Amino acid sequence: MGGKMHLALYRSERPERFNEIIGQKHIVRILQHQLETDNVSQAYLFTGTRGTGKTTTARILAKALNCTGNPADGQLPCGECENCKAIKEGRFLDVIEMDAASNNGVDDIRDLIDRVNYPPMVGRYKVYIIDEVHMLSTSAENAFLKTLEEPPAHVIFILATTNPEKVRETIRSRCMRLDFRRVSEDDLIEGMERICRRKQVNITRDALALVAQKADGSVRDGLSILEQCISGGDALVDLETVEDYLGSAGMDFYLGLTQNVIEHNMAEALKRVGDALRTGCDAKQIFSDWLEHYRNLMVVRYVDDAKRLINASEENIGRMRLQASQMDADSLEVSIRLLSEYINLARSSTQPRILLETAALHLMNGKAVPSSKVAEMLQLAKAELKKVPLVPTVQASSPEQTMAAEPKEAAEPAVPVSEASVPTAAVPETSDAAETSFYEDGFDPEAVWDQIVDIVAQDAGASFRIMVGSTSRIESYRNGELSILVKANKIDLANDSKAEIQAAARQILGEHAVVTLRSDDGKGAPTGTAPARDVKPVTALKPSNPPAAEPSRPIPEVPAYPAEPEFGIGDEGVDEIVPSDYNMMGGVDYPTRMEQKDDIVTEIAEEAGILFGTSVEIID
């Protein structure tokens, strides 16, 4: 089938002039004033969450700087001249767009710097739009600094990023920073109404309001949802149609489920949840919408004119007001907190339905889940899903207490703990009070750390799990401060992801949590630190070669091996788990280095065990 390629709605309806931009009025006002007074900055830094118009605004600014038209309203760009059309179609030679996520090396920046000194070929200015600038490497940023500070008069840089905190301060200070805000729901509805009229789509305002709510301030997300809803060819796109496409249950569902909770009717609540999931509703979406419903109940209870704050008809607002009258303030507050904590659990769960049903039960009991119990609940859920018994937490005790224990008490744990898995040396001779001083009551450091690693690895990838997650542990957690002990040669990698670790910790432990990363020098835990995590025993058969004879000449100085072996690619294309300098020490008499060889073999076995998640045995 031939014809013109279909463009997504957010591309085909991309604004071409400043007055077409949805929201961001404060930024439009600044840029238009600079254009009118011919006082344009040499470099801009556009920051903001995804889909808020950073790249679109950068292109419109590039058009305005090179526009040759004379619009009737006097506002540049005109959108009709040859330069404006060429920029729109991506064929204007003096507007260069660069994706720093895939062109982040120093060679890419040096190539850009070499071309900067050439004057514009067609337009008045050469405009460089660098997207995701926070992805530039350190060497690329250093190479870029001088040109960014003193660019030629005919060059303007527009940098865009979703993570301004990751951009170096030296770059931020050289740019005029403009922060793009999340677009309000009213602005989104107005913009989508304009698009629907232009495309002759019949859609209700309630449906647009739901789309705007789900967009969460992102114009691109909103237009993507809108395109999904209008692509079905429905004669009328109403609220029910949008809910069907989004996999969301309707108002009747949440009113009914909440009424089941109020009446403590668990059987009907389970049936209602099951019916909704069978029709295609998403359990995580139900969690989010149910929390929104409880928020609406709180609003209608205390606000007379709730229509301004709630996307609902007058009839449904009346039904919510009636339901809210059956609940007191404490019940609403506890229910909102409980659902918020269950939503955090559901983000990393493979069985959100079970959590949804359990949340209904807890709402009926009227007891919220303390933040200290969240990790324990997740550990129990994981153990149930894997169908394996959960090892109970063994509190450290002194040898005298262990010997004095009766046989009946020693037989109570469901899973026996062998002497091999818990060495005697690993049990500190401390009192119960000293043991509990490292963690708050009910805190499971291993479960919390595993959950933090799972969340961070979703964005950072498996390398974070292998290099940092498997070699670090939680040292202590008291009064909201979470101390994490990281291997000395992994501390830089951990610091690169500290913001993500902090966000994950607050997601699990609450907004009060503060993360501290501490380097482990490899000499053992200092006095007063928490006991180390259990590590699987690794069996390594060391070579039984006899010690080398005393050499007749002085032994050359041998460089120390790194604390962690580096992973490289061998000659045959197979991963080698060996120190990178193992075969690169010229002039070394290897038979005289047997004292170090034993340590190297053990080190290789440990690293291979971490990489493959099992015990590794090395046979000479």
N, C-alpha and C positions, 0 to 999 in steps of 0.2 A: 504494500500500500504506500503510494507516494504522497507528496504534499509537504507542507511546511511542518517542521518539528514543533511539537507542543512545548510551550514554556509553562513552568509552574506559575501559579497565580502571583506569588510574591516576586517573581521576576517580570512577568508581563505587566504587572501593575506598579512597578517601581517608580517612585516620584521622579520627575524630570526638572522641577523647579522648586524653589524654597517654599512657596505657598501650598505645595502638594504634600509636604512632609507631614506625617501623622504625629502629633505631639512635638516635643523638643522646641517649644516656642522661644525659650530663653536662648538657645543656641542659634536659632535662625535670626533672632534680633541682633545678636552680636556680630554675626558674619555679614549680614546685610549692611549694618552701619560701617563696618570696616571697608566694604566694597564701595560704598557711597563716598567715603572720605579718602579712598585710595591709601588706606593704612593697613594693608594686609600683613600679618605676621610671617616671618620666614619659616617657622615650623610650628605645627599643631600636634597635639596629642589628644586623640578622641578616645575616651574611656567609657565603658558601660557594658551591661550584660548583653547577651546575644539578642539579635533581632530588634535592636532599638534604633537602627538607622545610621550607624557610624560610617560604613562604606558608602552608603547611598548619599549621605551628606558630603562626604569627601568628593565624590564624583560631581555633585552639583556645584560645589565650590570650584572645582577644576574647570567646569563649563563657564561659570561666571567670570573666572580670570581670563579666559580665552574667547569669550563671546564677542562676535562682531555685529550682532543684531541690535535693533532699537525697539524694544518692546513698548507697547502702548502704555503700560502701567509704570514704566521706568525701572522695573525691578529685573536685574540680571539673575540668571541667564534667560535668554529668550526661548530657547528650546527649538528654534526653527532654523537658525543659520547653519552653514555647512560645518563649522567647528563643533557646534552643539550636537549635530547629528552624528558626526564622526566619533565623538567621545561616547555617545550613547551606544554606538555599534562596536566600540572597542577598537577602532582603527586609527585613532588620532595619535600621531607619532610623538607628541610632546606630553602625553599623559601616560606614565608608566606605572603599572600596578605590580606589586611584588608581594608574594605570600612568604612571610618570614618563617612559617612553620616548615616549609619544604626547601627554602633557600636561606638557611640560617648560618652558613659558614662564612669564614673571613674572606674566602675567595669571591663569594657572591657580593659582599659589600665592597671589596676592592674594585670589582668590575663596575659597580654602580658609581663609585667615586671617580673612576677614570672617565665615565660618560657625562658626569655632572658638568664638567667645564665646557662642553660643547654648547653653543647657543641654541635656542629653540629653532626648529626647522619650519614650523608653520605658525604657531601661536605666539602669544606675548610671553607666556611663562612655560617653563618645564615643571610639571607637577609630578612628584613621586609619592604614590600612595603605598605605604608599607603596612600590610595587615598582620595581626598577631605579632607585633613587634617584640613582645616579651619572650618569644621563642628564639631570638638571636643568641648565638653563643657568646661567651665572654670575650673572646678574641674579636669577634665581629663587632660587638658593641664598642670595644676600645678603638677599633679602626674607624668607626663611624663618628666618633665624638667630635673631632676637629672639623670635619665637613659640616656636621649638623650645627656647630657653633657659629661658623663663618661660611655659610654657603654663598655661591655666586648670586648676584642681584637678580638673575633671571630664573632662579630655582626656588621652589617652595616644597617643603616636605610635610606630608600629612601621615602621621603614625596612628594606628588604631590598635587597641588591645582590650581584651576582656579581663585582664589581670594586671592592673597598673602597679600593684605592689611588687610585681616581679620585674618591672622595668627599673633599671638602675637609676639612682637619684641624679647622677650626672646627665643622663638623657632627659629625665623629667624636667630638670631645671632649665634646660635649653629650649623647651617647647611651651607654647601657650596651651594649657590643659583645659579641655571642655568635657564635662561629665554628662553623658547621656543618661537620662533617668528612665525608669520603667514607665511605659506609656499608660495613662489612666484608662479605665474601662470606658468612660464617656468618649474620650478621643478615639479609642479603638472602634466603638460602635458607630460613631460618626463617619470615620474613614471607611469602614466596611459597608455601611449604607450607601455611600457614594459609589463604591465599586459595584455593588449589586444593582443599583439603578442603571449604571452604565452597561452592565451585562444583561439587563432585563431579567433579573432573578427575583422571584417573589418569595420573600423571607420575612418572618415576623420579628419584631424588635426583641421579644423574649428570647428567641433563638439566637439572635446576635449577641444579646447580653450574656448568654451562657458561653458562647464562643469566646467572647472577650474575657470572661472570668477564667476560662481554662487556659487562655494565652498567657496569663500571669505577666502582663506588661510587655510581652514581646510581639511586635507587629508581624514578624515572619512566622512565628508559631500560630498567631491568630489567623493569618491568611492561609496557612497550610491546613488548619482545621476547617476553615470556611470552604476551601476548595474540595475537601473530602465530603463535606455535607451537601454541596450543590452539584457534585458530579453524578449523583444518582438519578438526575432527571426528574425529581419530584416537582409536581405542579406548584406545591406550596411547601416550603421548608419551615416547619414550626418547631416548638420546643421539644416535642416528643421525637421528632425526626433526628434532631441533633443529639438527644440523649441516646437514641438507638445507635447512631454512628459512633459515639464516644464510648459505648459500653457502660453507660452510667444508668443507674436506676432512677426512677422518677420521684417526684415529691411524695406520692402516695406510699411508696416503699419506705422512705425514711420516717414519715409520720407513723406508719404502722409498726416498724421495727422499734422505734422509740417508745411507742405505746406498750408494746410487749415488755420492754424493759421496766417501764413504770409499773405495770401490773404483775411483774415477776413471772411472766408466762414464757419459760425457756423453750418449751416444746414448739410453740407457735413461732418463736424467734428463729429457731433452727430451721423450721420448715420454710419460713419466709426467705432466709438467706439461701437455702438450697434452691428454691424456685428461681431466685434472681440469678444465681450462678449458672443454672441450666439454660437460661435464656441468653447467655453470653456476656453478662456483666462481669467486670473485672473486680476481684476482691480488693486489690489495693486502691482502685478507684472508689469503691464503696467506702473504704476507710476514710479517704480524703473527704468525700461528700458528706459522710455521716458527721465528721468533725465540723464541717461547715454548717450542717443542720443544727448542731448543738450551739454553735456560735449564733446562728439566727434566733434560736430560742432565747438566748441571753439578751439579744438586741430587742426583740419584741416585748420582753418582760419589762425593760426599763426605758424604752424609747417610744413615745407616742406616734411620731411620724416616722415609722420604720421603713417606709417605701424608699427613702433616699439611700438607705444602707443595705437593703436586701433586694436581690434580684428575684422577685416573686410577685404574683398577682395579689390584689387586695383580698381575694377569697382565700388564697393559701396563707397569707399573713394572718388572717383571722383564725384559721385552723391552727397555726403555730402558736398564736397568742393563747388559745384555749389550752393547748398542750403545755405551754410554759407555766400556766397557772397551777398545774398539778405538781410542779417541782419547785423546791426552795433554792435559794442561792447557793447553799453548800453542795447540793446535788449537782447543779450545773457546773460548778467549779471543779468538783472531783471528776465528773464525767469528761470534761474537756481535757484535763490533765491526763487522765487514764488513756483516752483515745490518742492523744499526742504521743505517749510513750509506746503504745502499740503500733502506731504508724512507723516509728523508728525501728521497731523490731521487724516489721513486715518488709522493710526495704531490703534486708539481706536474707529473708526467709524464702524457702522454696515451697512452703505450705501456708500461704497467707490465709487460706480458708479456715484452717484450724485456729489461727490467731484471731480471726474475725469472730468466730463462734465463742472463743474463750473471752474475748473482750465483752461480748454481750453478757456473759455470765458474771464477769467482774462488775459491770455496770449495775446489774441487779443487786449484787452484794453491797454496792456503794463504797467499795474500798479501792483506792488508787494503788498502783504498783510503785513502791519506793524505787528511786533511781538506783540504789545499791543492789536491788534484786533483779534489775533488767538483764544483766549479763548471766546471772544464774538461771533465769527462765530460758534464755536463748540456748544455754548449754544443755538444759533438760530437753528442749525441743529437738536439738541436733541429735542427742543420744537416742531419742525416741524414733527419729526418722531413720537413723542408721541401724536400729534394732540391736544395739549393743548396750551392755550394762554400763552404768556411769560409775566411775571410780570415785568413792567419797573422798572429800578433803580430809587429809590426815594431819592433825595438829601436832606440831613438834612437842616432844616431851623429853624429860631427862631420862638417862638410863635406869636410874632407880625406880622411876614411875613405871617404865616399861616392864621391869622385872617383877614389880609388885602387882601387875595386872593379873586378874584371874583368867583361867583358860576360857571361861564362858564369854568374857568380854573380848578376848582376842579373836574369837570365832565369829563376831558379829558382822564384819565387813562382807558385802556381797561378793566382792572381787578380791581374792587374796593378793597381798603384796609381797613378792618374793624378796629375799635378801639381796639378790642381784640387782633388782630394779631400784631399791632404796638403800644405798650404802650407809653403813653405820656412821661414817665420817660426815655424811651430809646432814645429820640430825644435830642441830646445835643444842648445847646444854643451857637452855634458857627457861625461864618461867613462862607461864601462860600469859602473864601481863606483858612480858617483853615481846612475845610472839605477836600479840594483837596490836602492838604499837606501830607495825609497818603498814597495816591496811585497816580500813574501816570495817565494821562488822558486816559480814555477808559478802565482802568483796572477793571475787575470784580473779587473781591477776592473770592467770593463763587464759581464761575464757575471755576476759576483757581485751587482752592483747591480741588474741586470735581474731576477735571481732573488729578491732581497729585495723589490723592488717587486711582483712577481707574488704573493708570499705575503701581504704587507700589504694589497694591493688586494683580496684575497678577502674581507676584512672591512670595510676602509675604503672600498671602491668605486672607481669610475673617477676620481673627483675627486682622490684621492691620486696616481694614476698621472699625471694631466695636470698638476696644480698643483705636486707635489713630485718625483715620479719623473722627469719629463722635464726638469726644470730643475736637478737636483742630480747630483752625481757623487762617487765615492769618491776621496778625496784621497791617502790612504796607508793601509797595513796592515802594521804591524810589531809583533812581540812580543804578538800578540793584541789590539792596539788598532786599531780601525777608525775612521778619521776621515772624515766625510762633509761635503762642502762644499755648503751650501744657499744659494740666493739670499736676499739680505737681507730682501726682502719676503715670503718664503715660510718664514722660520725659525720663526714661530709655528705655522704649520700642521704643520711637521715635528716640532716639540716636542710637539704634541698626540698624535702617533703614535709618540713615541720608544720607548715600551714595546713596541709591536708591532714596530718596526724592530729593537730589541735582541733580541727573541725570534726574529725571522727570521734575524738574523745568527748567533745561537748555534745555530740549527737547521742552518745551512749550514756554519759554520766551527768549531763546537764550543762547549762550555759556557764556554771560557776567553775568548771574544770579548767585548770591551767597546766600545760605540759612543759616539763623540763627534760631536755636531753642531756645525759651525762656520759662522758667517754669512759670506757672500761680499759684501763691500761694493760689488762691481761695478767696482772699480778695477784688476782684474787679479789674478792669483794672486801671493801674496807670495813672496819669495825662499825657495827651498828646498822649495816644494810640488811635487807631482806634476804632470805635463803634463795639460792639460784634455782631455776626451773630444772626439773628432771630432764636428763638427756639420755637418749637411747644408747646403750653400750655398743661400741664399735670394736670388733675383733680384728686386729691386724697382725698377721704373722710376719715378724721382722726377720730379716736375713740373719743366718747363723754364721756368717763369715767370721773367721778369727780376727782379732785386732791386728792392725798393720804394724809392721816392725818399725822401730825408731828410725826415721830417715837419716841418711848420712849428710844431708844438706839442710839448710834452714827451710822451714815450711813457709811458702808465700802467704801473705795475708789474704784471707778469703772473705769476700763480702757476705754480710749476714743475709739469710733468706728472709723474704717478707713474711709478716705474720699470717697473711692469707695468700694461698696460691692464686694466680691469675688464670683465667680460662682463655685458651687460644685455639686456633684451628691447626691441626697437624698437616703433614705433607700429603696424607691420603684423604684429606677433607673430613677427618673424624675428630670430634672434640677430644682434646687432651686435658686432663686435670693434673697439671704439673706446674711447679713454679716457673715463671716466664724466663728466669735466668739460669735454669738447670743445666742447659748445654751451651751456655754462652760465657763461661768463665775461662778465658784462655790462660794457659800457663799454669793451671792448677793440677797438682798431682792427686787425682781422685782417690786412689787407694788409701791415702792418708786422711780421708775425710769421713771415715766410718762412724765417728762419734756423732756427726751431724746427720748421717744417712738414716739412722733409726728415727730421729725426730721428723725427718722429711716424710718417711713412709707413714708414720702415724698421722701426720698432718694431711697427707693426701687422702688417707682413709676417712678422716673426719669430714673433709670437704666433700668427698664423694657421697658420704652418708647424708649430709645436709642437702645436696643437690637432688639425689634420687629418693630421699625419704625412707631409707632402709639401712640396715647394717651392711657394711662393706668389709670384705676380707681380702687382704692383699697377700699373695703368695709369691715368694721370691723364686 
